[in-house]
Amino acid sequence: MAGPGLDFEIEIAELETRISTLQRQTERSEAAEGELRSLRTDLAKQLRDVYSSLDPWQTVQVARHKNRPYTKDYLNLAFDDFVELHGDKHFGDDRAMLAGFAKLDRFKVMVLGHQKGRTYKERAACHFGCAHPEGYRKAMVKMRLAEKYKLPLICFIDTPGAYPGIGAEERGQAQVIAESMFKMSQLKTPIICIVIGEGGSGGALGIGVGDRIAVMQHAYYSVISPEGCAGILWKSHEHAPKAAAALRFTSDHLKRLGVVDDVLDEPLGGAHRDHHQMATRLKTYLSKTLGELETKSVDQLLESRYDKFRRIGVFLEEAS
């Protein structure tokens, strides 16, 4: 069960409730077994129909689902021997940014990732996934450590944006994000970045410069949140669905525009319905991609990384 349904999942939620009720029966008649099989078939069809035609605003809702797996979930399911590292050696430790050593099959890696928290207490402690300057400074310290020990860097992006508070701005939020992007552009080790939920604004770009950029099927990657865009253009968050459609930030758009290299298919009904299956797919992708990147020299990595980001944003002009 995926937990509380979204507003476009009413029929799906009803089917899941009926299935759950039948499954709780300790003794089921042959007719009940037949009904259960029929309901499961109907549920699969309904999920396939709904999730194959999500509009951009519905994609945002899925990307923000409270049961969607976060960085820490993937660390538990896809990696071994994660050792968390704390602090930026300057101001403090930002819980919105996870960092540490881990193993992925035969690879020893450094992992960075935004963390939102599952309960309200955890979310408040993690600032709802919005990192402060110390979070990005922590990330840069670990990037240098990865480079020193020749460890591939894996970054999980899942944030509505960097923390917008006065304190964060006073401590150099914009400057530190720019420094982080510059550091990643020159880092002499393979980098894989994956948008696992929300990829909002500079908060996402701060750990988003890599040799391979991937996005999960029902995640989004955008220069601004739909609500922020609607507030600027239409002076009201009520126009967020319209802004979502205009921003072209879904996985299909991102792949077509060349912003991302790969799209990771999610389990039927979204990653929030099957954490284990999504983690398995993620692990397979990371192992395959690390194997491809390890064959390249440092000079090849840096040159192709530079060329990759120079190619983003190609457009055509017509004479007026």
C-alpha positions as CSV (number, residue, x, y, z in Angstrom):
1,M,0.0,0.0,0.0
2,A,1.2,3.5,-0.8
3,G,-0.5,5.2,2.0
4,P,-2.7,8.3,1.6
5,G,-3.7,8.7,-2.0
6,L,-3.3,11.7,-4.3
7,D,-6.3,13.6,-5.6
8,F,-6.2,11.8,-8.9
9,E,-6.0,8.4,-7.3
10,I,-9.5,8.1,-5.9
11,E,-10.4,5.0,-7.8
12,I,-7.0,3.5,-7.2
13,A,-7.4,4.1,-3.4
14,E,-10.8,2.4,-3.4
15,L,-9.4,-0.6,-5.2
16,E,-6.5,-0.8,-2.7
17,T,-8.8,-0.6,0.2
18,R,-11.0,-3.4,-1.1
19,I,-7.9,-5.6,-1.7
20,S,-6.6,-4.8,1.7
21,T,-9.9,-5.8,3.3
22,L,-10.0,-9.1,1.5
23,Q,-6.3,-9.9,2.3
24,R,-7.0,-9.4,6.0
25,Q,-9.6,-12.2,6.0
26,T,-7.9,-15.3,7.4
27,E,-10.3,-17.7,5.6
28,R,-11.4,-16.8,2.1
29,S,-13.9,-18.7,0.0
30,E,-13.2,-19.5,-3.6
31,A,-15.5,-16.7,-4.7
32,A,-13.4,-14.3,-2.5
33,E,-10.2,-15.5,-4.0
34,G,-11.6,-14.9,-7.5
35,E,-12.7,-11.4,-6.5
36,L,-9.2,-10.7,-5.1
37,R,-7.6,-11.8,-8.3
38,S,-10.0,-9.6,-10.3
39,L,-9.4,-6.6,-8.1
40,R,-5.6,-7.0,-8.5
41,T,-6.0,-7.1,-12.2
42,D,-8.2,-4.0,-12.2
43,L,-5.7,-2.2,-9.9
44,A,-2.8,-2.9,-12.2
45,K,-4.8,-1.7,-15.2
46,Q,-5.9,1.5,-13.3
47,L,-2.3,2.2,-12.2
48,R,-1.0,1.7,-15.7
49,D,-3.6,4.0,-17.2
50,V,-3.2,6.8,-14.7
51,Y,0.6,6.8,-14.4
52,S,1.2,6.5,-18.1
53,S,-0.5,9.9,-18.7
54,L,0.4,12.1,-15.7
55,D,0.3,15.8,-16.4
56,P,3.2,18.0,-15.1
57,W,1.3,19.1,-12.0
58,Q,0.4,15.5,-11.1
59,T,4.1,14.6,-11.6
60,V,5.0,17.2,-9.0
61,Q,2.5,15.6,-6.6
62,V,4.0,12.2,-7.1
63,A,7.6,13.6,-6.7
64,R,6.5,15.1,-3.3
65,H,4.6,12.0,-2.1
66,K,5.2,11.5,1.6
67,N,6.0,7.8,1.2
68,R,8.4,8.3,-1.7
69,P,11.9,6.8,-0.9
70,Y,14.4,9.4,0.1
71,T,18.2,9.4,0.1
72,K,18.5,7.5,3.4
73,D,16.1,4.8,2.1
74,Y,18.3,4.2,-0.9
75,L,21.4,4.1,1.3
76,N,19.8,1.3,3.4
77,L,18.4,-0.7,0.4
78,A,21.0,-0.3,-2.4
79,F,24.3,0.3,-0.6
80,D,26.4,-1.5,2.0
81,D,28.5,-0.2,4.9
82,F,27.4,3.4,4.8
83,V,29.5,5.6,7.2
84,E,28.0,9.1,7.6
85,L,30.3,12.1,7.8
86,H,29.3,15.3,9.5
87,G,30.1,19.0,9.5
88,D,31.5,21.6,7.2
89,K,34.6,22.5,9.4
90,H,33.3,26.0,9.4
91,F,29.9,26.6,11.0
92,G,27.9,23.4,11.7
93,D,26.3,20.2,10.5
94,D,23.3,20.5,8.1
95,R,21.0,17.5,8.4
96,A,19.4,18.4,5.0
97,M,22.6,17.2,3.3
98,L,23.7,13.6,3.9
99,A,27.3,12.6,3.2
100,G,29.4,9.6,3.7
101,F,31.4,6.6,2.5
102,A,29.5,3.5,1.1
103,K,29.9,0.4,-1.0
104,L,27.9,-0.5,-4.1
105,D,28.7,-4.0,-5.3
106,R,32.5,-3.9,-6.0
107,F,32.7,-0.1,-5.9
108,K,33.7,2.1,-3.0
109,V,32.0,5.4,-3.3
110,M,31.2,8.8,-1.7
111,V,27.5,9.6,-1.5
112,L,25.9,13.0,-1.2
113,G,22.2,13.6,-1.0
114,H,19.4,15.8,0.2
115,Q,17.3,14.3,3.0
116,K,13.8,15.5,3.8
117,G,12.9,13.4,6.8
118,R,9.8,11.1,7.1
119,T,8.1,12.4,10.3
120,Y,7.3,16.0,11.0
121,K,10.1,16.1,13.6
122,E,12.6,14.7,11.1
123,R,11.4,17.1,8.4
124,A,11.8,20.1,10.7
125,A,15.3,19.0,11.6
126,C,16.2,18.6,7.9
127,H,14.5,21.9,6.9
128,F,12.2,19.9,4.6
129,G,15.2,19.0,2.4
130,C,16.3,22.7,2.0
131,A,20.1,22.8,2.6
132,H,21.8,25.7,4.3
133,P,25.3,27.0,3.2
134,E,26.9,24.7,5.7
135,G,25.2,21.8,3.8
136,Y,26.9,22.7,0.6
137,R,30.2,23.4,2.3
138,K,30.0,20.0,3.9
139,A,29.4,18.5,0.4
140,M,32.5,20.3,-0.9
141,V,34.6,18.9,1.9
142,K,33.5,15.4,1.0
143,M,34.0,16.0,-2.7
144,R,37.6,16.8,-2.0
145,L,37.9,13.7,0.1
146,A,36.4,11.6,-2.7
147,E,38.9,13.1,-5.1
148,K,41.8,12.5,-2.8
149,Y,41.0,8.8,-2.4
150,K,39.9,8.4,-6.0
151,L,36.3,7.4,-5.0
152,P,33.4,7.9,-7.5
153,L,30.9,10.5,-6.3
154,I,27.1,9.7,-6.3
155,C,24.7,12.6,-5.7
156,F,21.0,12.2,-4.9
157,I,19.0,15.3,-5.6
158,D,15.7,15.8,-3.8
159,T,15.0,19.4,-2.7
160,P,12.4,22.1,-3.5
161,G,15.4,24.5,-3.3
162,A,18.1,25.8,-1.1
163,Y,17.0,27.2,2.3
164,P,15.7,30.8,1.7
165,G,16.1,32.3,5.2
166,I,18.0,35.4,6.1
167,G,20.6,33.5,8.1
168,A,21.4,31.3,5.1
169,E,21.7,34.4,2.9
170,E,24.0,36.1,5.4
171,R,26.2,33.0,5.4
172,G,26.6,33.1,1.6
173,Q,24.0,30.8,0.2
174,A,24.4,31.9,-3.5
175,Q,28.1,32.0,-3.3
176,V,28.6,28.6,-1.8
177,I,26.2,27.0,-4.4
178,A,28.3,28.6,-7.2
179,E,31.5,27.3,-5.5
180,S,30.1,23.8,-5.3
181,M,29.1,23.8,-8.9
182,F,32.6,25.1,-9.9
183,K,34.2,22.4,-7.7
184,M,32.2,19.6,-9.3
185,S,33.0,20.8,-12.8
186,Q,36.7,20.2,-12.1
187,L,36.5,17.3,-9.7
188,K,39.0,14.5,-10.8
189,T,36.7,11.6,-10.2
190,P,33.6,10.1,-11.8
191,I,30.3,11.8,-10.8
192,I,26.8,10.5,-11.1
193,C,23.8,12.7,-10.2
194,I,20.3,11.4,-9.9
195,V,17.1,13.4,-9.3
196,I,15.0,11.1,-7.1
197,G,12.1,13.4,-6.3
198,E,12.2,17.2,-6.5
199,G,15.0,19.0,-8.3
200,G,14.4,22.6,-7.5
201,S,16.4,25.7,-8.4
202,G,20.0,26.3,-7.3
203,G,19.5,23.9,-4.3
204,A,19.5,21.0,-6.8
205,L,22.3,22.4,-9.0
206,G,24.6,22.7,-6.0
207,I,25.2,18.9,-6.2
208,G,24.0,18.5,-9.8
209,V,27.1,18.8,-12.0
210,G,28.2,15.3,-13.1
211,D,29.4,13.0,-15.9
212,R,26.0,11.3,-15.9
213,I,22.7,13.0,-15.0
214,A,19.7,10.8,-14.5
215,V,16.1,11.5,-13.4
216,M,13.5,9.1,-12.1
217,Q,10.4,8.7,-14.2
218,H,8.0,10.6,-11.9
219,A,10.5,13.2,-10.6
220,Y,11.0,16.7,-11.9
221,Y,14.0,19.0,-12.4
222,S,13.4,22.7,-12.7
223,V,14.8,26.2,-12.5
224,I,12.1,27.1,-10.0
225,S,9.2,25.4,-8.2
226,P,5.7,25.7,-9.8
227,E,4.4,27.7,-6.9
228,G,7.4,30.1,-7.1
229,C,6.9,30.5,-10.9
230,A,3.2,31.1,-10.4
231,G,3.8,33.7,-7.7
232,I,6.1,35.7,-9.9
233,L,4.1,35.5,-13.2
234,W,0.6,35.4,-12.0
235,K,0.9,36.7,-8.4
236,S,-0.9,33.6,-7.0
237,H,0.1,30.0,-6.2
238,E,-3.3,28.9,-7.5
239,H,-1.7,29.0,-11.0
240,A,0.9,26.4,-10.0
241,P,-0.6,23.7,-12.4
242,K,-0.3,26.2,-15.3
243,A,3.3,27.0,-14.3
244,A,4.1,23.3,-14.1
245,A,2.9,22.8,-17.7
246,A,4.9,25.8,-19.0
247,L,8.2,24.9,-17.2
248,R,8.7,21.6,-19.2
249,F,10.5,19.9,-16.3
250,T,9.2,16.3,-16.4
251,S,11.5,13.4,-17.3
252,D,10.2,13.2,-20.9
253,H,10.9,16.9,-21.4
254,L,14.3,16.7,-19.7
255,K,15.5,13.8,-21.9
256,R,14.2,15.4,-25.1
257,L,15.9,18.7,-24.3
258,G,19.2,17.1,-23.4
259,V,19.2,18.2,-19.8
260,V,19.5,14.6,-18.5
261,D,21.2,11.5,-20.0
262,D,18.9,8.8,-18.6
263,V,15.4,8.3,-17.2
264,L,15.0,5.5,-14.6
265,D,11.6,3.8,-14.9
266,E,9.7,3.5,-11.7
267,P,7.6,0.6,-10.5
268,L,4.0,0.5,-11.5
269,G,2.2,3.3,-9.6
270,G,5.4,5.2,-8.6
271,A,8.5,4.5,-6.5
272,H,6.4,5.1,-3.3
273,R,4.6,1.9,-3.9
274,D,7.7,-0.4,-4.0
275,H,10.9,0.9,-2.4
276,H,12.7,-2.3,-2.9
277,Q,12.1,-2.6,-6.6
278,M,13.1,1.0,-7.2
279,A,16.3,0.5,-5.2
280,T,17.1,-2.5,-7.2
281,R,16.7,-0.6,-10.5
282,L,18.8,2.3,-9.1
283,K,21.5,-0.1,-8.0
284,T,21.6,-1.7,-11.4
285,Y,21.9,1.6,-13.1
286,L,24.6,2.9,-10.8
287,S,26.7,-0.3,-11.2
288,K,26.5,-0.2,-14.9
289,T,27.3,3.5,-15.2
290,L,30.2,3.3,-12.8
291,G,31.6,0.5,-14.8
292,E,31.4,2.7,-18.0
293,L,33.0,5.7,-16.3
294,E,35.9,3.9,-14.7
295,T,37.3,3.1,-18.1
296,K,37.8,6.8,-18.8
297,S,40.9,8.8,-17.9
298,V,40.6,11.9,-15.7
299,D,41.3,14.1,-18.7
300,Q,38.5,12.4,-20.7
301,L,36.1,12.8,-17.8
302,L,36.8,16.5,-17.4
303,E,36.6,17.2,-21.1
304,S,33.4,15.3,-21.7
305,R,31.8,16.9,-18.5
306,Y,32.6,20.3,-19.9
307,D,31.3,19.5,-23.3
308,K,28.1,18.0,-21.8
309,F,27.1,21.2,-20.0
310,R,28.1,23.4,-22.9
311,R,25.6,21.6,-25.1
312,I,22.7,22.1,-22.8
313,G,20.4,25.0,-23.8
314,V,20.8,24.8,-27.6
315,F,17.9,26.6,-29.4
316,L,17.0,28.0,-32.8
317,E,16.2,31.6,-33.7
318,E,14.1,32.7,-36.5
319,A,14.6,36.0,-38.4
320,S,11.9,38.5,-37.5
